[in-house]
Amino acid sequence: MDSLRLKELLPAGSDYLELKVQQNRSRQLGFLNGTLNFNSKSASSGIMARSFQNGVWGLTSSPDISDDSMRRTIKRAIANAQTLHQRARKAEVMLPSNSASGEYLFFTKKNAASTQERIEYLREIDNYIKDKYPDLSTRIVNSSVLEMEKHIITSDGAEIRSMTPRTIMYVMMVCLHEGTPLQHYDVFGGFGQWEDNFADPSDLYEKIDLVYQQLMDKKEAVFAHAGTFDCVLDSRLAGILSHEAIGHTTEADFVINGSIAGEYLGQEVASPLVTLIDVAHTWDDQLCPVPVFIDDEGVLAEDCVVIEDGILRRYMHNKESAQLMGHALTGNARAYTYTDEPLIRMRNTMIVPGKSKLDEMIASIEDGYYLIEPSNGQADSTSEFMFGVTLGYEIKNGKLGKAIKETTISGVAFDLLKTITMISDDIYWSCAGMCGKKQMIPVGMGGPAIKCRVNIGGK
């Protein structure tokens, strides 16, 4: 859509207006035990207009991207806001603005891989697993591509064109042990299109071998002991803790609605070792898994330092929450499809790496656990959490012992953060994070490993 045409469609006299044209494209391929069992491709596109007038929003969307449709959609959005204002009778307010413009189109610069080339790539991965590990009962090799392309323009002068791609590969192995199926998996890839992530199948063989070795470790797994222990949470678990149990409590809409973080601003909520940031787009000169340069309200996206040296410093905001709380904008408004309103969403949330080595952290524990892989879990507005752990190991006298059977960890995240005594100096980003706050959306989760006290379920 031509920028000038979009600008011409914005009418004068509205307090604030957004117009978005968006297309999401997805592509899935999958093998089950050597058979290509799904091959799908889809796209969803349309427009959305949002009008803010006298403290209320009007929103309308349409799959028709013609100029006439845009005019009708804008007109309905304005009418909706006017109707809601007559009922709500809110005081007149003006939204804050930190508008920005830019073009962030992350199309690959490499030659595009055909569907057949992608199928053959997955087939080679599957054949490698089949030939090297014939004892497996089930092999699953899937790939998924998501591309989100947007053109957004606002009445306060912002404009953004973006295309943000993510490509992942999912490898699962299942074996039978004493008549019971055991499974383990990993996910590879991340930000970028297929060609940016997958070139030579042999690049993944070492990682695939590790998946198999960890599956074999599960054959000898023992029950964890129930109780509170010194543990090392690998970056994957620390990442989901940062996102689910801390990040959500510090999103301003949750704070406004009673999150426990509303009581803690300016107070110590973690060990002084802990700095937690929702990174907008770049860390250590590298693009994060979900780079956001300008958010879906046209606001310049900036890193939001939520916790600094153990002190809760800031919340994540969209325009409305920043206005209500009198805080600065952070650029955290994001929407998944063209029909979705921009909500306060995390981008790439992590604890900042520390100075310790992972081996040193494990060696410092006499009796505890090294917890690596999370499964689904939950957290609430008090920061109380419970997460499944699908892969972990005993730590005995500073050395790794046997794998443990699948278990859970639980507690209050703000209490757990105060027990952190070591943070590793490395960083790992999950390549497949999705957040389901009202609407699904890709997120970056990760960071370093942390040593802390945590309650673990067991026998």
C-alpha positions, 0 to 999 in steps of 0.5 A: 500500500502506497504511503501517500494513499494511506495518509490521504485516507486519514481524516482530519478532526479525530483525536487519534487514529491508526490505520493498519494493513497486515498479512500473516503468512504461515507454512508447515511441513511435517514427517512422522516416521519417515512419511510426509504427513502434512504440508500446508500453506496459508495467509490471512490479510486485512485492515484495521482502524482504531479511533481514540476520542474523549477517552474511549476506543473505537475499532473496526477491521475488514479483509477488504484492502481497497481504498473504499473499504479503508474509508468505510472502516475508518468511518466506522471506527470513529463512529464506534468511538463516538457511540461509546463515548456517549455511553461511557461519558469519560473525561477528555484526555489526550494520548501521549506520543513518541511517534517514529517512522521506519522500514524494517523488512527482514526478507532473506538475501539468500536464494529462496528454497523451494518446497521440494528442497525444504521437504528433502532437508527434513527427510535428510534429518529424519533419515539421519535419526532413523539410521543412527538410532534404530531403537526409537519407536517414533520420530517426528520432524516438523518445520513451521514458518511465520511471517508477519508483514505490517504497514501502520500509519497514525494521525500523530505522524508515525509510519512503519513498514515491517516484515518479521519472520520466524522459522523453527524446526521441531524434532521429537524422539520417542522410545519404549522403556519397560513398556512405557513410552519416553519422549524428548524433543528440541526446537531449532531455528528462530528469527529469519526466513527458512534460508537464514536458519537452515542450510546444511542438515549436518549443521544440526546433527550434533544437536540432534545427538544431544536430544537422543542422549538426553532421552537415554538419560531418562531411562535411568531417571529417578524421582526428585526429592520433594522440598526446597533446594539449591538449584540451577535453573537453566536459561530456558527455565529462567527465561519462562520464569522471567516472562510468565511470573515477572514480565506479566505482573509488570505489564501496566494493564495488569498493574492497573488491574491489581497486579502485586507489582503495583505495590513494589515500584521503587522497592527491592524485589530481587537480589542486587545481582538481578537486572531484568529487561524487556529488550526491544530489538537488539542485545549485545549487537545482535538482533533478538528473536522478536525485534520490535523497532516501532510498536503497533501504535507507532511508538519508538520501541525502547528497552524497558529496564523492569528491574535494575540491581534488584529494584523494580524500576518500570512497567511496560506500557502502551499509550493508554496505560502510560497516560493513565499512570503518567509514565513514559512510553516504552513501545510495548503495544503489539497485535498478532493479526489485522483483527487484533487490537494492540495490547501491552505485550513483551518483546524479548524478556531476560535477566541480564547475564552475570559473571559466573560460569555454569560449571562453577554454579553446579560445583557450588551445590552439594545437594540440589538439582540442575533443571533444564527444560520447562513444559507448560505452566502458569503464573498469576498476578501475585507472581505465584507460579508453577512450571513443569520440568521435563528435563533435569539432573541431580547435583551431588557434591558439586557434580551432575548425577542421574536424570530426574523424572518429570516434575514441577517447580513452584513458588512466588517469583519475587521471593525466588528472585531474592534468593539468586546468588549466581548468574551465568555469563552466557545467554540463550534465547528460546527460538519458539516462544509464544505468548497467549495473552488474549491473542497469541503472539511470538515473544523472545524468552531467554537469558542466563542460568541462575542459581536460586532456592526453589520448591521442587515436587518429588517423591 
